[in-house]
Amino acid sequence: MNVGDNTVVTARYTLTDAQNAPIETDAYLTYLHGGYGGTLPKLEEALDGKAVGDRVLVQIEPEDAFGDYDENLLRLESLAALPAPVEIGTYIERPLREDDPAGETDQFLVTDIAEGAVILDGNHPLAGLALRFDLEVTDVRPATDTELAERRVTGDTAIRLHRP
């Protein structure tokens, strides 16, 4: 069976940046193929028509992955205004717009703490990076009716290339 619309695809992959520095190795991606948003569109395009055992190497530029790094998504906030405990490397849910504290929220990474202030970064960890995926298709199967109705792989084993 080949990768096509309404199939569930599993691929083993290695992810590096454009200089071949490893980001993830020997990882797995499982997603519902056919424009359901379970993976990056350029990955889906590269895997379309492939069969078990096929390998593909694809480089995805920032604009087709997680966007350019946006300095407007950096914030300086008072440590006292944040829920404890606050540690470098953790994510904190904060309003997307500082002028709308009750509005839509997102995850911000704590990147620095000093003198009662915290620097928060709302960029995706892979923002601004060109990404190289070396993929090998390991399984292709028809999607179940439930998976098609839910627009995702049952059990949601799909990779999520974003913050937790």
Backbone torsions as a table, in degrees:
resi	resn	phi	psi	omega
1	MET	NA	139.2	178.8
2	ASN	-100.3	155.3	175.5
3	VAL	-64.7	128.1	178.1
4	GLY	-161.6	-179.1	179.9
5	ASP	-53.5	139.6	175.9
6	ASN	64.7	30.8	171.1
7	THR	-112.5	153.6	173.4
8	VAL	-99.8	124.4	-173.9
9	VAL	-114.0	134.7	171.2
10	THR	-121.2	133.4	178.8
11	ALA	-139.3	139.4	171.4
12	ARG	-86.8	140.9	-177.8
13	TYR	-146.1	158.3	167.3
14	THR	-119.7	134.2	-179.9
15	LEU	-116.4	127.1	176.1
16	THR	-130.3	167.3	172.0
17	ASP	-85.7	-176.3	-175.5
18	ALA	-65.2	-19.1	177.6
19	GLN	-96.8	12.1	179.7
20	ASN	68.0	19.5	172.8
21	ALA	-74.6	128.1	-176.0
22	PRO	-65.9	139.0	173.5
23	ILE	-112.5	-47.7	174.8
24	GLU	-141.7	139.7	177.7
25	THR	-128.3	148.0	178.2
26	ASP	47.5	47.4	179.3
27	ALA	-103.5	167.2	-179.4
28	TYR	-124.6	145.3	177.4
29	LEU	-122.7	126.2	172.8
30	THR	-129.5	127.2	-176.6
31	TYR	-152.8	164.2	176.3
32	LEU	-91.1	116.0	-174.6
33	HIS	-83.8	138.0	175.5
34	GLY	130.5	28.0	176.4
35	GLY	83.7	25.2	-178.4
36	TYR	-88.1	-3.7	177.2
37	GLY	82.6	16.0	-178.6
38	GLY	-80.5	-11.2	177.1
39	THR	-154.1	178.1	179.3
40	LEU	-65.7	134.8	-179.0
41	PRO	-54.6	-36.7	-180.0
42	LYS	-68.7	-31.7	174.6
43	LEU	-67.5	-44.3	179.4
44	GLU	-60.4	-42.9	178.7
45	GLU	-61.4	-42.2	-178.2
46	ALA	-68.7	-30.3	-177.7
47	LEU	-88.6	-14.0	-177.7
48	ASP	-57.2	128.5	178.2
49	GLY	86.5	-8.2	-179.1
50	LYS	-76.2	162.9	179.7
51	ALA	-125.9	167.7	177.9
52	VAL	-54.2	132.4	-178.8
53	GLY	96.3	-19.9	178.4
54	ASP	-69.4	144.2	176.7
55	ARG	-118.7	148.4	178.3
56	VAL	-145.5	140.0	175.2
57	LEU	-114.3	124.7	-177.8
58	VAL	-135.8	133.8	173.6
59	GLN	-104.8	131.5	-178.6
60	ILE	-118.8	123.1	-179.8
61	GLU	-75.2	158.0	-176.3
62	PRO	-50.9	-41.1	-176.9
63	GLU	-65.6	-20.0	178.0
64	ASP	-103.3	4.1	179.7
65	ALA	-117.7	-97.0	-175.3
66	PHE	-117.4	17.8	175.4
67	GLY	80.7	172.3	175.6
68	ASP	-75.5	156.4	175.7
69	TYR	-68.2	128.1	-175.3
70	ASP	-113.0	107.5	-179.2
71	GLU	-64.0	-18.9	176.6
72	ASN	-68.7	-12.1	177.9
73	LEU	-93.3	8.3	172.6
74	LEU	-91.7	138.3	180.0
75	ARG	-135.0	147.8	171.7
76	LEU	-112.5	117.9	-179.1
77	GLU	-128.8	156.2	177.8
78	SER	-68.9	134.3	177.4
79	LEU	-59.7	-37.3	-178.6
80	ALA	-65.7	-23.4	-177.8
81	ALA	-83.4	-6.6	-175.8
82	LEU	-104.3	150.3	178.3
83	PRO	-69.0	135.0	179.7
84	ALA	-78.3	155.2	-7.4
85	PRO	-85.2	149.0	177.9
86	VAL	-114.4	122.2	179.6
87	GLU	-134.3	147.7	176.1
88	ILE	-59.5	134.2	179.1
89	GLY	95.4	-5.2	177.5
90	THR	-97.8	160.9	178.1
91	TYR	-104.8	142.3	178.6
92	ILE	-128.4	134.5	177.3
93	GLU	-80.4	126.4	-178.0
94	ARG	-138.5	157.9	174.8
95	PRO	-60.5	141.7	177.2
96	LEU	-62.9	-39.4	180.0
97	ARG	-111.6	125.8	-179.2
98	GLU	-62.5	-27.8	-179.1
99	ASP	-85.6	4.4	179.8
100	ASP	-136.7	70.1	-173.7
101	PRO	-61.8	-19.9	179.5
102	ALA	-96.0	1.2	-175.8
103	GLY	-83.3	-160.9	-178.1
104	GLU	-60.1	142.1	-178.2
105	THR	-115.3	165.7	174.8
106	ASP	-151.6	172.3	179.0
107	GLN	-89.1	134.2	177.2
108	PHE	-121.7	135.6	179.6
109	LEU	-85.8	131.3	174.1
110	VAL	-77.5	115.0	-177.4
111	THR	-105.9	-20.3	179.2
112	ASP	-160.7	147.8	175.3
113	ILE	-134.5	125.1	179.0
114	ALA	-159.5	138.0	172.9
115	GLU	49.7	44.9	176.1
116	GLY	76.3	9.4	-179.8
117	ALA	-122.7	155.2	-178.9
118	VAL	-128.9	134.7	172.7
119	ILE	-97.4	125.0	179.5
120	LEU	-113.3	140.2	-179.5
121	ASP	-121.5	117.7	-179.6
122	GLY	-91.6	3.1	177.9
123	ASN	-74.3	150.3	171.0
124	HIS	-63.1	143.2	-179.6
125	PRO	-56.4	-24.1	-179.8
126	LEU	-102.7	9.2	178.3
127	ALA	-60.9	139.2	177.7
128	GLY	84.5	-3.1	-177.9
129	LEU	-103.2	137.0	165.2
130	ALA	-79.8	131.7	-174.2
131	LEU	-113.1	137.1	176.1
132	ARG	-113.9	120.4	177.3
133	PHE	-107.6	127.0	170.3
134	ASP	-108.1	106.3	-172.1
135	LEU	-114.3	144.9	169.9
136	GLU	-127.7	123.4	178.5
137	VAL	-69.8	123.6	-179.1
138	THR	-110.1	-18.0	178.4
139	ASP	-161.2	142.1	173.2
140	VAL	-139.7	130.1	178.1
141	ARG	-145.7	159.4	175.4
142	PRO	-66.2	142.5	175.4
143	ALA	-71.7	148.0	176.1
144	THR	-79.3	164.6	176.5
145	ASP	-59.2	-38.9	179.0
146	THR	-63.7	-44.4	179.3
147	GLU	-61.8	-41.2	178.5
148	LEU	-65.9	-41.1	179.8
149	ALA	-66.0	-39.1	-178.7
150	GLU	-87.0	-8.9	178.9
151	ARG	59.7	34.2	178.9
152	ARG	-160.6	164.3	178.2
153	VAL	-71.8	132.0	177.9
154	THR	-59.8	134.4	-175.7
155	GLY	86.4	-10.5	177.3
156	ASP	46.6	57.5	175.7
157	THR	-85.2	4.1	-177.8
158	ALA	-65.5	145.0	176.2
159	ILE	-65.8	145.1	175.8
160	ARG	-124.1	103.0	-177.8
161	LEU	-84.9	59.5	176.1
162	HIS	-154.1	175.8	-178.3
163	ARG	-60.6	155.5	177.7
164	PRO	-64.5	NA	NA
